[in-house]
Amino acid sequence: MEPMIRCNACKKQIKSENGILKEDVFVGYKEWGYFSNKDLQIDHFYLCEECYEKMIKNFAIPVQRIEKTEVL
């Protein structure tokens, strides 16, 4: 049985088939270092595209988006 990926914000199950994601997700990963209140803690989470868009909509400085013209 393959592991299930869920959006950490809305709990939506991310579609996958035979271990291959059938929809894209935002993966958040942060290794906190010294000079933070989370020394040596690692945070990891997933956001579905809808929850990602909701999150960045509230940013004071917009996300920088760059359009790719080819995929290698």
A tleap script that builds the chain and sets N, CA, C and O, in Angstrom:
source leaprc.protein.ff14SB
mol = sequence {
  NMET GLU PRO MET ILE ARG CYS ASN ALA CYS
  LYS LYS GLN ILE LYS SER GLU ASN GLY ILE
  LEU LYS GLU ASP VAL PHE VAL GLY TYR LYS
  GLU TRP GLY TYR PHE SER ASN LYS ASP LEU
  GLN ILE ASP HIE PHE TYR LEU CYS GLU GLU
  CYS TYR GLU LYS MET ILE LYS ASN PHE ALA
  ILE PRO VAL GLN ARG ILE GLU LYS THR GLU
  VAL CLEU
}
set mol.1.N position { 0.854 -1.186 0.000 }
set mol.1.CA position { 0.000 0.000 0.000 }
set mol.1.C position { 0.892 1.240 0.000 }
set mol.1.O position { 1.793 1.360 0.831 }
set mol.2.N position { 0.642 2.160 -0.931 }
set mol.2.CA position { 1.475 3.346 -1.046 }
set mol.2.C position { 1.068 4.395 -0.009 }
set mol.2.O position { -0.095 4.462 0.389 }
set mol.3.N position { 2.034 5.216 0.427 }
set mol.3.CA position { 1.711 6.240 1.432 }
set mol.3.C position { 0.768 7.283 0.843 }
set mol.3.O position { 0.865 7.636 -0.332 }
set mol.4.N position { -0.142 7.766 1.677 }
set mol.4.CA position { -1.115 8.762 1.274 }
set mol.4.C position { -0.584 10.152 1.606 }
set mol.4.O position { -0.107 10.395 2.715 }
set mol.5.N position { -0.669 11.060 0.640 }
set mol.5.CA position { -0.272 12.443 0.881 }
set mol.5.C position { -1.544 13.267 1.015 }
set mol.5.O position { -2.450 13.165 0.188 }
set mol.6.N position { -1.603 14.083 2.061 }
set mol.6.CA position { -2.752 14.967 2.288 }
set mol.6.C position { -2.255 16.399 2.443 }
set mol.6.O position { -1.158 16.648 2.944 }
set mol.7.N position { -3.086 17.321 2.003 }
set mol.7.CA position { -2.807 18.743 2.215 }
set mol.7.C position { -2.883 19.008 3.717 }
set mol.7.O position { -3.857 18.632 4.369 }
set mol.8.N position { -1.864 19.649 4.257 }
set mol.8.CA position { -1.854 19.939 5.691 }
set mol.8.C position { -2.886 20.990 6.089 }
set mol.8.O position { -3.261 21.063 7.259 }
set mol.9.N position { -3.356 21.810 5.139 }
set mol.9.CA position { -4.311 22.868 5.476 }
set mol.9.C position { -5.752 22.364 5.443 }
set mol.9.O position { -6.508 22.609 6.383 }
set mol.10.N position { -6.144 21.664 4.374 }
set mol.10.CA position { -7.551 21.264 4.221 }
set mol.10.C position { -7.773 19.759 4.332 }
set mol.10.O position { -8.916 19.303 4.302 }
set mol.11.N position { -6.707 18.987 4.458 }
set mol.11.CA position { -6.740 17.524 4.583 }
set mol.11.C position { -7.129 16.800 3.290 }
set mol.11.O position { -7.351 15.590 3.310 }
set mol.12.N position { -7.213 17.520 2.172 }
set mol.12.CA position { -7.558 16.891 0.901 }
set mol.12.C position { -6.512 15.842 0.555 }
set mol.12.O position { -5.313 16.090 0.680 }
set mol.13.N position { -6.967 14.666 0.119 }
set mol.13.CA position { -6.046 13.627 -0.318 }
set mol.13.C position { -5.545 13.986 -1.714 }
set mol.13.O position { -6.336 14.296 -2.605 }
set mol.14.N position { -4.228 13.944 -1.897 }
set mol.14.CA position { -3.611 14.247 -3.174 }
set mol.14.C position { -3.646 12.979 -4.020 }
set mol.14.O position { -3.201 11.918 -3.581 }
set mol.15.N position { -4.176 13.095 -5.231 }
set mol.15.CA position { -4.329 11.929 -6.097 }
set mol.15.C position { -2.977 11.368 -6.515 }
set mol.15.O position { -2.073 12.102 -6.916 }
set mol.16.N position { -2.863 10.048 -6.410 }
set mol.16.CA position { -1.656 9.364 -6.883 }
set mol.16.C position { -2.046 7.988 -7.401 }
set mol.16.O position { -3.067 7.419 -7.014 }
set mol.17.N position { -1.213 7.477 -8.278 }
set mol.17.CA position { -1.453 6.159 -8.857 }
set mol.17.C position { -0.110 5.458 -9.001 }
set mol.17.O position { 0.791 5.962 -9.671 }
set mol.18.N position { 0.020 4.305 -8.377 }
set mol.18.CA position { 1.268 3.539 -8.405 }
set mol.18.C position { 2.466 4.374 -7.956 }
set mol.18.O position { 3.556 4.265 -8.520 }
set mol.19.N position { 2.254 5.206 -6.939 }
set mol.19.CA position { 3.339 6.023 -6.398 }
set mol.19.C position { 3.651 7.279 -7.193 }
set mol.19.O position { 4.608 7.990 -6.883 }
set mol.20.N position { 2.845 7.561 -8.226 }
set mol.20.CA position { 3.074 8.752 -9.051 }
set mol.20.C position { 1.960 9.755 -8.772 }
set mol.20.O position { 0.779 9.433 -8.900 }
set mol.21.N position { 2.346 10.983 -8.387 }
set mol.21.CA position { 1.349 12.014 -8.119 }
set mol.21.C position { 0.611 12.373 -9.397 }
set mol.21.O position { 1.227 12.558 -10.447 }
set mol.22.N position { -0.705 12.471 -9.307 }
set mol.22.CA position { -1.542 12.839 -10.443 }
set mol.22.C position { -2.001 14.287 -10.346 }
set mol.22.O position { -2.765 14.754 -11.192 }
set mol.23.N position { -1.546 14.995 -9.330 }
set mol.23.CA position { -1.735 16.439 -9.201 }
set mol.23.C position { -0.549 16.975 -8.420 }
set mol.23.O position { 0.045 16.269 -7.605 }
set mol.24.N position { -0.217 18.213 -8.674 }
set mol.24.CA position { 0.979 18.774 -8.052 }
set mol.24.C position { 0.658 19.337 -6.673 }
set mol.24.O position { -0.484 19.702 -6.394 }
set mol.25.N position { 1.656 19.404 -5.826 }
set mol.25.CA position { 1.514 19.959 -4.478 }
set mol.25.C position { 2.706 20.859 -4.187 }
set mol.25.O position { 3.779 20.707 -4.771 }
set mol.26.N position { 2.496 21.793 -3.276 }
set mol.26.CA position { 3.588 22.604 -2.762 }
set mol.26.C position { 4.179 21.845 -1.585 }
set mol.26.O position { 3.451 21.423 -0.686 }
set mol.27.N position { 5.497 21.668 -1.585 }
set mol.27.CA position { 6.168 20.987 -0.484 }
set mol.27.C position { 6.958 22.025 0.294 }
set mol.27.O position { 7.876 22.649 -0.238 }
set mol.28.N position { 6.599 22.203 1.547 }
set mol.28.CA position { 7.342 23.111 2.423 }
set mol.28.C position { 8.305 22.312 3.269 }
set mol.28.O position { 7.921 21.308 3.869 }
set mol.29.N position { 9.551 22.744 3.323 }
set mol.29.CA position { 10.578 22.049 4.100 }
set mol.29.C position { 11.529 23.097 4.654 }
set mol.29.O position { 12.098 23.882 3.895 }
set mol.30.N position { 11.704 23.116 5.956 }
set mol.30.CA position { 12.590 24.096 6.572 }
set mol.30.C position { 13.359 23.452 7.705 }
set mol.30.O position { 12.769 22.923 8.648 }
set mol.31.N position { 14.692 23.497 7.610 }
set mol.31.CA position { 15.558 23.084 8.714 }
set mol.31.C position { 15.926 24.351 9.462 }
set mol.31.O position { 16.686 25.179 8.958 }
set mol.32.N position { 15.396 24.500 10.649 }
set mol.32.CA position { 15.660 25.694 11.447 }
set mol.32.C position { 17.056 25.616 12.042 }
set mol.32.O position { 17.495 24.553 12.482 }
set mol.33.N position { 17.737 26.728 12.054 }
set mol.33.CA position { 19.093 26.777 12.578 }
set mol.33.C position { 19.167 27.574 13.864 }
set mol.33.O position { 18.160 27.909 14.488 }
set mol.34.N position { 20.371 27.855 14.222 }
set mol.34.CA position { 20.599 28.670 15.401 }
set mol.34.C position { 20.061 30.066 15.144 }
set mol.34.O position { 19.828 30.434 13.993 }
set mol.35.N position { 19.866 30.826 16.166 }
set mol.35.CA position { 19.320 32.181 16.115 }
set mol.35.C position { 17.821 32.176 15.796 }
set mol.35.O position { 17.284 33.192 15.353 }
set mol.36.N position { 17.154 31.066 16.011 }
set mol.36.CA position { 15.696 31.009 15.907 }
set mol.36.C position { 15.186 30.372 17.196 }
set mol.36.O position { 15.966 29.881 18.011 }
set mol.37.N position { 13.892 30.387 17.365 }
set mol.37.CA position { 13.302 29.718 18.524 }
set mol.37.C position { 13.040 28.244 18.254 }
set mol.37.O position { 12.419 27.559 19.066 }
set mol.38.N position { 13.512 27.761 17.117 }
set mol.38.CA position { 13.278 26.380 16.721 }
set mol.38.C position { 14.587 25.670 16.389 }
set mol.38.O position { 14.635 24.858 15.464 }
set mol.39.N position { 15.629 25.964 17.123 }
set mol.39.CA position { 16.953 25.398 16.843 }
set mol.39.C position { 16.887 23.907 16.546 }
set mol.39.O position { 16.378 23.127 17.351 }
set mol.40.N position { 17.405 23.518 15.380 }
set mol.40.CA position { 17.568 22.140 14.943 }
set mol.40.C position { 16.246 21.392 14.704 }
set mol.40.O position { 16.247 20.167 14.581 }
set mol.41.N position { 15.134 22.112 14.638 }
set mol.41.CA position { 13.839 21.516 14.323 }
set mol.41.C position { 13.665 21.500 12.806 }
set mol.41.O position { 14.137 22.404 12.116 }
set mol.42.N position { 12.991 20.476 12.288 }
set mol.42.CA position { 12.687 20.401 10.862 }
set mol.42.C position { 11.169 20.401 10.698 }
set mol.42.O position { 10.473 19.572 11.285 }
set mol.43.N position { 10.666 21.334 9.900 }
set mol.43.CA position { 9.243 21.406 9.576 }
set mol.43.C position { 9.066 20.955 8.126 }
set mol.43.O position { 9.837 21.348 7.251 }
set mol.44.N position { 8.049 20.131 7.876 }
set mol.44.CA position { 7.780 19.605 6.535 }
set mol.44.C position { 6.267 19.524 6.366 }
set mol.44.O position { 5.577 18.995 7.238 }
set mol.45.N position { 5.739 20.042 5.250 }
set mol.45.CA position { 4.295 19.997 5.029 }
set mol.45.C position { 3.973 20.060 3.543 }
set mol.45.O position { 4.815 20.409 2.716 }
set mol.46.N position { 2.715 19.708 3.225 }
set mol.46.CA position { 2.206 19.751 1.862 }
set mol.46.C position { 1.016 20.685 1.801 }
set mol.46.O position { 0.231 20.761 2.746 }
set mol.47.N position { 0.876 21.404 0.682 }
set mol.47.CA position { -0.311 22.215 0.422 }
set mol.47.C position { -0.813 21.893 -0.976 }
set mol.47.O position { -0.040 21.868 -1.934 }
set mol.48.N position { -2.122 21.645 -1.087 }
set mol.48.CA position { -2.703 21.480 -2.417 }
set mol.48.C position { -2.649 22.850 -3.112 }
set mol.48.O position { -2.419 23.873 -2.468 }
set mol.49.N position { -2.860 22.850 -4.407 }
set mol.49.CA position { -2.735 24.100 -5.171 }
set mol.49.C position { -3.716 25.163 -4.680 }
set mol.49.O position { -3.370 26.342 -4.617 }
set mol.50.N position { -4.924 24.758 -4.336 }
set mol.50.CA position { -5.929 25.714 -3.857 }
set mol.50.C position { -5.500 26.366 -2.543 }
set mol.50.O position { -5.624 27.582 -2.397 }
set mol.51.N position { -5.005 25.596 -1.600 }
set mol.51.CA position { -4.567 26.149 -0.307 }
set mol.51.C position { -3.310 26.999 -0.470 }
set mol.51.O position { -3.142 27.998 0.228 }
set mol.52.N position { -2.428 26.606 -1.389 }
set mol.52.CA position { -1.240 27.409 -1.671 }
set mol.52.C position { -1.653 28.791 -2.174 }
set mol.52.O position { -1.119 29.805 -1.723 }
set mol.53.N position { -2.611 28.830 -3.115 }
set mol.53.CA position { -3.067 30.112 -3.655 }
set mol.53.C position { -3.716 30.971 -2.569 }
set mol.53.O position { -3.517 32.185 -2.546 }
set mol.54.N position { -4.487 30.358 -1.671 }
set mol.54.CA position { -5.087 31.096 -0.555 }
set mol.54.C position { -4.004 31.693 0.344 }
set mol.54.O position { -4.120 32.835 0.787 }
set mol.55.N position { -2.952 30.919 0.610 }
set mol.55.CA position { -1.884 31.378 1.490 }
set mol.55.C position { -1.146 32.567 0.881 }
set mol.55.O position { -0.952 33.580 1.552 }
set mol.56.N position { -0.733 32.456 -0.382 }
set mol.56.CA position { 0.084 33.523 -0.965 }
set mol.56.C position { -0.735 34.775 -1.277 }
set mol.56.O position { -0.179 35.862 -1.432 }
set mol.57.N position { -2.049 34.621 -1.368 }
set mol.57.CA position { -2.931 35.774 -1.603 }
set mol.57.C position { -2.793 36.803 -0.475 }
set mol.57.O position { -3.009 37.995 -0.692 }
set mol.58.N position { -2.435 36.345 0.719 }
set mol.58.CA position { -2.322 37.224 1.889 }
set mol.58.C position { -0.932 37.810 2.088 }
set mol.58.O position { -0.723 38.567 3.035 }
set mol.59.N position { 0.015 37.485 1.231 }
set mol.59.CA position { 1.373 38.012 1.372 }
set mol.59.C position { 1.388 39.511 1.103 }
set mol.59.O position { 0.724 39.986 0.181 }
set mol.60.N position { 2.138 40.253 1.899 }
set mol.60.CA position { 2.301 41.691 1.675 }
set mol.60.C position { 3.158 41.951 0.437 }
set mol.60.O position { 2.934 42.925 -0.283 }
set mol.61.N position { 4.129 41.088 0.191 }
set mol.61.CA position { 4.971 41.164 -1.003 }
set mol.61.C position { 4.616 39.946 -1.845 }
set mol.61.O position { 4.783 38.816 -1.386 }
set mol.62.N position { 4.130 40.151 -3.066 }
set mol.62.CA position { 3.703 39.018 -3.889 }
set mol.62.C position { 4.832 38.036 -4.190 }
set mol.62.O position { 6.006 38.403 -4.223 }
set mol.63.N position { 4.453 36.798 -4.405 }
set mol.63.CA position { 5.398 35.764 -4.806 }
set mol.63.C position { 5.937 36.130 -6.184 }
set mol.63.O position { 5.187 36.575 -7.053 }
set mol.64.N position { 7.228 35.944 -6.378 }
set mol.64.CA position { 7.826 36.181 -7.688 }
set mol.64.C position { 7.541 34.961 -8.556 }
set mol.64.O position { 7.900 33.839 -8.199 }
set mol.65.N position { 6.895 35.184 -9.694 }
set mol.65.CA position { 6.573 34.082 -10.611 }
set mol.65.C position { 7.365 34.253 -11.886 }
set mol.65.O position { 7.409 35.338 -12.466 }
set mol.66.N position { 7.989 33.174 -12.315 }
set mol.66.CA position { 8.764 33.152 -13.535 }
set mol.66.C position { 8.178 32.061 -14.420 }
set mol.66.O position { 8.029 30.919 -13.983 }
set mol.67.N position { 7.849 32.400 -15.644 }
set mol.67.CA position { 7.303 31.418 -16.585 }
set mol.67.C position { 8.457 30.679 -17.263 }
set mol.67.O position { 9.356 31.297 -17.832 }
set mol.68.N position { 8.417 29.352 -17.194 }
set mol.68.CA position { 9.400 28.526 -17.886 }
set mol.68.C position { 8.971 28.370 -19.341 }
set mol.68.O position { 7.778 28.280 -19.632 }
set mol.69.N position { 9.925 28.338 -20.241 }
set mol.69.CA position { 9.601 28.167 -21.644 }
set mol.69.C position { 9.894 26.763 -22.147 }
set mol.69.O position { 9.427 26.372 -23.217 }
set mol.70.N position { 10.668 26.001 -21.374 }
set mol.70.CA position { 10.911 24.613 -21.743 }
set mol.70.C position { 11.164 23.788 -20.498 }
set mol.70.O position { 11.595 24.299 -19.464 }
set mol.71.N position { 10.889 22.508 -20.620 }
set mol.71.CA position { 11.090 21.589 -19.507 }
set mol.71.C position { 12.120 20.571 -19.940 }
set mol.71.O position { 11.999 19.960 -21.002 }
set mol.72.N position { 13.147 20.388 -19.102 }
set mol.72.CA position { 14.201 19.431 -19.438 }
set mol.72.C position { 13.919 18.078 -18.823 }
set mol.72.O position { 14.701 17.144 -19.000 }
savepdb mol mol.pdb
quit
